[in-house]
Amino acid sequence: MLTGGLSSAPLWSLGYRPFYLLAAVFAVLALPLWIAAYLGAGTISGGVTVAWHSHEMLFGFAPAVITGFLFTAVRNWTGLATPSGTALAGLAALWLLARLTALTGPAILAQIVDTLFLPAVGIAIAMPIWRSRNTRNYKVLGIVAVLAVLDFVYQAAQSGVLPAASARTALLAALDVIAILMAVMGGRVIPAFTANAVPGARLQRVAIVEWAALGSMAILALTGLARDALMLPAAAWAGLAALCAVAHVVRLLLWHPWQTRGNALLWMLPSAYAWIPLAYAVRACAEAGTVSPILATHSLSIGAMGGLMIAMMMRSALGHSGRPLVAGPWELAAFLLVQASAAVRVLGGIFWPGNYLLSVQGAGALWSLAFVVFLFRYWPMLTGAREG
């Protein structure tokens, strides 16, 4: 029973509340800051670099959403407590301190604080998963552990302990790992939510498709770590990325996404998931030299990661705060703005490469506006008492 202090405040009662809030505020602020620095506007901290932008999206924004989701989901999976009250506030403060010191310094403090966060999250979810012998979710622990190692590698490269090139390798690998996490969790929640909400839905799960989809992602992630040493021809990388794209298209079709068309909160998830095969198709084209590799990166980071995360944030916030699982105009606007951001950044880069700066600015504005809409709708929900 919660009594007094932080434990009695709704904000600190469950992990999704503070971390969804922090992620959304960060999403609103970080893109305009990065774009202003990129365009050379104003007097912006020297810490706002390409590396900062990439790191903070993959090791700042994404882990905040993942932490909020996992702290809430693990409690449901295991029936055991995850951090709340003072412990939850402490972890939120650790995350926030990492974001602030990345901009203000000192660098050594920023690096230490940042590399402490993911291990702390891993320990927090490992304890209930281990105690409940919830073996199905050991893979989730593994993914969090790998992200923690990659963050350490990035910071070690930034400080000169490891070769500078290791930082970029760590960032690319982190995006691949987050993509795998999205595919794993998408494979659980999208069919399950559809089956629960659509009477008579007959969704399929085919083992060989699962192995092809997830296996090709894992192979790309692992081989990417040693890409220079492997010296494979571009055609091999393009072929593997194309196989991954096809496997995910088939996987998505087996979930019958068209059956979700009458429920916006449902169709958001397969719509965002569709960016995963698109990202690997663009990656195949990039390996063939027809498009820029950064477009594949943004297909995953904005389209898939941004889309899936904002959709899950809205769904889980509605459900855990006692509201009906119904998407209203605010939910639709927030989700569609993220999708529009991805379309402007990726499709603009493919079809109108001469308008590069315009596509960057437009995508950034749409992304930030999406999370402004999210905050307008969900701030009272995340900080207030549960209904019902």
C-alpha positions as CSV (number, residue, x, y, z in Angstrom):
1,M,0.0,0.0,0.0
2,L,1.4,3.4,-0.9
3,T,1.8,5.8,2.0
4,G,3.0,9.4,2.1
5,G,5.8,11.1,0.3
6,L,6.7,10.3,-3.3
7,S,4.9,7.0,-3.0
8,S,1.6,8.7,-2.6
9,A,2.0,10.9,-5.7
10,P,0.3,9.4,-8.8
11,L,3.3,10.4,-11.0
12,W,5.6,8.0,-9.1
13,S,3.2,5.1,-8.8
14,L,4.1,3.2,-12.0
15,G,7.0,3.5,-14.4
16,Y,5.2,4.6,-17.5
17,R,4.1,7.8,-15.9
18,P,7.4,9.7,-15.4
19,F,9.3,8.1,-18.2
20,Y,6.6,8.7,-20.9
21,L,6.4,12.3,-19.7
22,L,10.2,12.8,-19.8
23,A,10.5,11.1,-23.2
24,A,7.8,13.4,-24.6
25,V,9.2,16.6,-23.2
26,F,12.7,15.6,-24.5
27,A,11.2,14.8,-28.0
28,V,9.6,18.3,-28.1
29,L,12.9,20.1,-27.2
30,A,15.7,18.0,-28.7
31,L,14.8,18.2,-32.4
32,P,14.5,22.0,-32.6
33,L,17.8,22.3,-30.6
34,W,19.5,19.9,-33.0
35,I,18.2,21.6,-36.1
36,A,19.1,25.0,-34.9
37,A,22.6,23.9,-34.1
38,Y,22.8,22.1,-37.5
39,L,21.7,25.2,-39.3
40,G,24.1,27.3,-37.3
41,A,21.4,29.5,-35.7
42,G,22.0,31.3,-32.4
43,T,24.6,30.5,-29.7
44,I,24.0,26.8,-29.0
45,S,26.2,24.7,-26.8
46,G,29.1,23.0,-28.5
47,G,27.7,19.7,-27.2
48,V,24.9,19.7,-29.8
49,T,26.6,17.7,-32.5
50,V,25.7,15.0,-35.0
51,A,26.9,12.5,-32.4
52,W,24.8,14.1,-29.7
53,H,21.7,14.0,-31.8
54,S,22.2,10.3,-32.7
55,H,23.2,9.3,-29.2
56,E,20.4,11.1,-27.4
57,M,17.7,9.7,-29.7
58,L,19.0,6.1,-29.2
59,F,20.2,6.2,-25.7
60,G,18.1,9.0,-24.3
61,F,14.6,9.2,-25.9
62,A,14.2,5.5,-26.8
63,P,15.4,4.1,-23.4
64,A,13.0,6.4,-21.6
65,V,10.0,5.0,-23.5
66,I,11.4,1.4,-23.2
67,T,11.9,1.9,-19.4
68,G,8.4,3.2,-18.9
69,F,6.9,0.3,-20.9
70,L,9.0,-2.4,-19.3
71,F,8.5,-1.2,-15.7
72,T,4.8,-1.4,-16.3
73,A,4.8,-4.6,-18.4
74,V,7.1,-6.6,-16.2
75,R,4.8,-5.9,-13.2
76,N,2.0,-7.4,-15.3
77,W,4.1,-10.3,-16.6
78,T,5.4,-11.4,-13.2
79,G,2.9,-10.1,-10.7
80,L,5.8,-8.6,-8.8
81,A,6.7,-5.0,-8.1
82,T,8.9,-2.8,-10.3
83,P,10.3,0.5,-9.1
84,S,7.9,3.1,-7.7
85,G,8.0,6.0,-5.3
86,T,11.5,7.1,-4.3
87,A,13.3,4.4,-6.4
88,L,11.4,5.4,-9.5
89,A,12.1,9.1,-8.9
90,G,15.8,8.3,-8.5
91,L,16.0,6.5,-11.8
92,A,14.1,9.4,-13.5
93,A,16.6,11.8,-12.0
94,L,19.5,9.7,-13.2
95,W,18.1,9.8,-16.8
96,L,17.5,13.5,-16.6
97,L,20.9,14.2,-15.2
98,A,22.5,12.3,-18.1
99,R,20.5,14.5,-20.6
100,L,21.5,17.7,-18.9
101,T,25.2,16.9,-18.4
102,A,25.5,15.8,-22.0
103,L,24.9,19.5,-22.9
104,T,26.5,21.3,-20.0
105,G,29.3,19.0,-19.0
106,P,31.6,18.1,-17.4
107,A,32.1,15.3,-20.0
108,I,33.3,12.7,-17.5
109,L,30.2,13.2,-15.3
110,A,27.9,12.9,-18.4
111,Q,29.6,9.7,-19.5
112,I,29.5,8.1,-16.0
113,V,25.8,9.0,-15.4
114,D,24.7,8.0,-18.9
115,T,26.4,4.6,-18.7
116,L,24.8,3.9,-15.3
117,F,21.2,4.3,-16.4
118,L,20.6,1.2,-18.6
119,P,22.4,-1.2,-16.1
120,A,20.1,0.2,-13.4
121,V,17.0,-0.4,-15.5
122,G,18.2,-3.9,-16.3
123,I,18.7,-4.8,-12.6
124,A,15.3,-3.4,-11.8
125,I,13.5,-5.6,-14.3
126,A,15.8,-8.6,-13.8
127,M,14.9,-9.1,-10.2
128,P,11.1,-9.7,-10.7
129,I,11.7,-11.7,-13.9
130,W,14.2,-13.9,-12.2
131,R,12.1,-14.4,-9.0
132,S,9.1,-15.3,-11.0
133,R,11.1,-17.6,-13.3
134,N,9.6,-15.7,-16.2
135,T,11.9,-17.4,-18.7
136,R,10.1,-16.1,-21.8
137,N,11.3,-12.6,-21.0
138,Y,15.0,-13.4,-20.5
139,K,15.5,-12.2,-24.1
140,V,14.2,-8.8,-23.1
141,L,16.9,-8.7,-20.4
142,G,19.5,-9.6,-23.0
143,I,18.4,-6.8,-25.3
144,V,18.7,-4.2,-22.4
145,A,22.1,-5.6,-21.5
146,V,23.3,-5.3,-25.1
147,L,22.1,-1.7,-25.3
148,A,24.0,-1.0,-22.0
149,V,27.2,-2.4,-23.4
150,L,26.8,-0.4,-26.7
151,D,26.3,2.8,-24.7
152,F,29.5,2.0,-22.7
153,V,31.4,1.4,-26.0
154,Y,30.1,4.7,-27.4
155,Q,31.1,6.7,-24.3
156,A,34.5,4.9,-24.2
157,A,35.1,5.9,-27.8
158,Q,34.1,9.5,-27.1
159,S,36.6,9.7,-24.2
160,G,39.4,8.2,-26.3
161,V,39.6,4.9,-24.5
162,L,38.4,3.1,-27.7
163,P,39.0,4.1,-31.3
164,A,36.8,7.0,-32.4
165,A,35.2,4.8,-35.1
166,S,33.7,2.6,-32.4
167,A,31.2,5.3,-31.5
168,R,29.6,5.2,-34.9
169,T,29.6,1.4,-34.8
170,A,27.9,1.5,-31.4
171,L,25.2,3.8,-32.6
172,L,24.4,1.8,-35.7
173,A,24.3,-1.4,-33.7
174,A,22.1,0.2,-31.1
175,L,19.5,1.1,-33.8
176,D,19.6,-2.5,-35.0
177,V,19.1,-3.8,-31.4
178,I,16.2,-1.4,-30.8
179,A,14.7,-2.6,-34.1
180,I,14.9,-6.2,-32.9
181,L,13.2,-5.2,-29.6
182,M,10.4,-3.5,-31.6
183,A,10.0,-6.6,-33.8
184,V,10.0,-8.9,-30.8
185,M,7.4,-6.8,-28.8
186,G,5.4,-6.1,-32.0
187,G,5.2,-9.8,-32.6
188,R,3.6,-10.2,-29.2
189,V,1.3,-7.2,-28.9
190,I,0.0,-6.6,-32.4
191,P,-1.5,-10.0,-33.0
192,A,-2.7,-10.2,-29.4
193,F,-4.4,-6.9,-29.4
194,T,-6.0,-7.6,-32.8
195,A,-7.2,-11.0,-31.7
196,N,-8.7,-9.6,-28.5
197,A,-10.4,-6.7,-30.2
198,V,-11.6,-8.2,-33.5
199,P,-14.2,-11.0,-33.2
200,G,-13.3,-14.0,-35.2
201,A,-9.8,-12.8,-36.2
202,R,-7.7,-15.7,-37.3
203,L,-4.1,-14.5,-37.2
204,Q,-1.2,-16.7,-38.2
205,R,2.3,-17.3,-36.8
206,V,4.5,-19.3,-39.1
207,A,7.8,-20.5,-37.5
208,I,9.9,-20.1,-40.7
209,V,8.7,-16.6,-41.2
210,E,9.5,-15.7,-37.6
211,W,13.0,-17.1,-37.9
212,A,13.6,-15.4,-41.2
213,A,12.3,-12.0,-40.0
214,L,14.1,-11.9,-36.6
215,G,17.1,-14.0,-37.7
216,S,17.9,-11.7,-40.6
217,M,17.8,-8.7,-38.3
218,A,20.1,-10.4,-35.8
219,I,22.6,-11.4,-38.6
220,L,22.6,-7.8,-39.9
221,A,23.2,-6.5,-36.4
222,L,26.0,-8.9,-35.6
223,T,27.8,-8.7,-39.0
224,G,27.5,-5.0,-38.9
225,L,29.8,-4.9,-35.9
226,A,32.6,-6.4,-38.0
227,R,31.6,-5.0,-41.4
228,D,35.1,-3.7,-42.3
229,A,36.8,-7.0,-41.4
230,L,34.3,-9.2,-43.3
231,M,34.8,-7.3,-46.6
232,L,31.6,-8.7,-48.1
233,P,30.5,-7.3,-51.4
234,A,27.7,-4.7,-51.4
235,A,25.4,-7.2,-53.2
236,A,25.6,-9.5,-50.1
237,W,24.5,-6.8,-47.7
238,A,21.8,-5.6,-50.1
239,G,20.5,-9.2,-50.5
240,L,20.4,-9.8,-46.7
241,A,18.6,-6.5,-46.1
242,A,16.1,-7.3,-48.9
243,L,15.4,-10.7,-47.4
244,C,14.8,-9.1,-44.1
245,A,12.3,-6.6,-45.7
246,V,10.4,-9.4,-47.5
247,A,10.2,-11.6,-44.3
248,H,8.8,-8.7,-42.3
249,V,6.2,-7.9,-45.0
250,V,5.0,-11.5,-44.9
251,R,5.1,-11.5,-41.1
252,L,2.9,-8.4,-41.0
253,L,0.4,-9.7,-43.6
254,L,0.0,-12.9,-41.5
255,W,-1.3,-10.6,-38.7
256,H,-4.1,-9.5,-41.1
257,P,-3.6,-5.7,-40.4
258,W,-6.6,-4.8,-42.5
259,Q,-8.8,-6.2,-39.8
260,T,-7.8,-3.3,-37.5
261,R,-9.2,-0.6,-39.9
262,G,-12.2,0.1,-37.7
263,N,-10.1,0.8,-34.5
264,A,-7.5,3.6,-34.8
265,L,-5.7,2.5,-31.6
266,L,-5.2,-0.9,-33.2
267,W,-4.3,0.2,-36.8
268,M,-1.6,2.6,-35.5
269,L,0.6,-0.4,-34.5
270,P,0.7,-2.3,-37.8
271,S,1.0,1.0,-39.6
272,A,4.1,1.9,-37.7
273,Y,5.4,-1.6,-37.9
274,A,5.3,-1.3,-41.7
275,W,8.2,1.1,-41.5
276,I,10.4,-1.8,-40.4
277,P,10.3,-3.7,-43.8
278,L,10.4,-0.3,-45.6
279,A,13.5,0.6,-43.6
280,Y,15.3,-2.6,-44.7
281,A,14.1,-2.2,-48.3
282,V,15.6,1.3,-48.2
283,R,18.8,-0.2,-46.6
284,A,19.0,-2.7,-49.5
285,C,18.8,0.2,-52.0
286,A,21.4,2.1,-50.0
287,E,23.7,-0.9,-50.3
288,A,23.2,-0.8,-54.0
289,G,24.1,2.8,-54.1
290,T,20.8,4.2,-55.2
291,V,19.8,6.2,-52.0
292,S,21.5,7.6,-49.0
293,P,22.0,5.2,-46.0
294,I,20.6,7.9,-43.7
295,L,17.2,7.4,-45.2
296,A,17.1,3.8,-43.9
297,T,18.2,5.1,-40.5
298,H,15.4,7.6,-40.4
299,S,12.8,5.0,-41.6
300,L,13.6,3.0,-38.5
301,S,14.2,5.8,-36.1
302,I,11.3,8.1,-37.0
303,G,8.8,5.9,-38.8
304,A,9.1,2.6,-36.9
305,M,10.6,3.7,-33.5
306,G,8.7,7.0,-33.2
307,G,5.4,5.5,-34.6
308,L,5.4,2.3,-32.5
309,M,6.6,4.1,-29.3
310,I,4.0,6.9,-29.4
311,A,1.2,4.4,-30.3
312,M,2.2,2.2,-27.3
313,M,2.6,5.2,-25.0
314,M,-0.9,6.3,-25.8
315,R,-2.4,2.8,-25.5
316,S,-0.7,1.8,-22.2
317,A,-1.3,5.2,-20.7
318,L,-5.0,5.0,-21.5
319,G,-5.3,1.4,-20.2
320,H,-3.3,1.8,-17.0
321,S,-5.0,5.1,-16.1
322,G,-8.4,3.5,-16.3
323,R,-9.5,5.2,-19.5
324,P,-11.3,3.5,-22.4
325,L,-9.0,2.1,-25.1
326,V,-10.3,4.5,-27.7
327,A,-8.3,6.9,-29.9
328,G,-9.7,10.3,-30.1
329,P,-8.7,13.3,-32.3
330,W,-5.7,14.0,-30.1
331,E,-4.3,10.5,-30.4
332,L,-4.9,10.5,-34.2
333,A,-3.2,13.8,-34.6
334,A,-0.1,12.8,-32.6
335,F,0.3,9.6,-34.4
336,L,-0.2,11.0,-37.9
337,L,2.2,13.8,-37.2
338,V,4.9,11.3,-36.4
339,Q,4.1,9.4,-39.6
340,A,4.1,12.6,-41.6
341,S,7.5,13.5,-40.1
342,A,8.9,10.1,-41.3
343,A,7.4,10.5,-44.7
344,V,8.8,14.0,-45.1
345,R,12.3,13.0,-44.0
346,V,12.5,9.7,-45.9
347,L,10.3,10.2,-49.0
348,G,11.6,13.7,-49.3
349,G,15.1,12.4,-49.3
350,I,14.3,9.8,-52.0
351,F,12.2,11.9,-54.4
352,W,13.4,15.5,-53.7
353,P,17.0,15.2,-52.6
354,G,17.7,18.8,-53.6
355,N,15.4,20.0,-50.8
356,Y,17.4,18.3,-48.1
357,L,17.4,21.1,-45.6
358,L,13.7,21.7,-46.1
359,S,13.0,18.0,-45.4
360,V,15.1,18.1,-42.2
361,Q,13.3,21.2,-40.9
362,G,9.9,20.0,-41.9
363,A,10.4,16.5,-40.4
364,G,11.7,18.1,-37.1
365,A,8.8,20.5,-36.8
366,L,6.3,17.7,-37.4
367,W,8.0,15.4,-34.9
368,S,8.1,18.1,-32.1
369,L,4.5,19.1,-32.8
370,A,3.4,15.4,-32.5
371,F,4.8,15.3,-29.0
372,V,3.3,18.7,-28.1
373,V,-0.1,17.2,-29.0
374,F,0.8,14.1,-26.9
375,L,1.7,16.2,-23.9
376,F,-1.4,18.4,-24.1
377,R,-3.6,15.3,-24.0
378,Y,-1.6,13.1,-21.7
379,W,0.1,15.4,-19.1
380,P,-3.0,15.4,-16.9
381,M,-3.4,11.6,-17.4
382,L,0.3,10.8,-16.5
383,T,0.4,13.1,-13.4
384,G,-3.1,12.6,-12.1
385,A,-4.9,9.8,-10.3
386,R,-6.2,6.7,-12.0
387,E,-9.9,6.8,-13.0
388,G,-12.2,4.1,-11.9
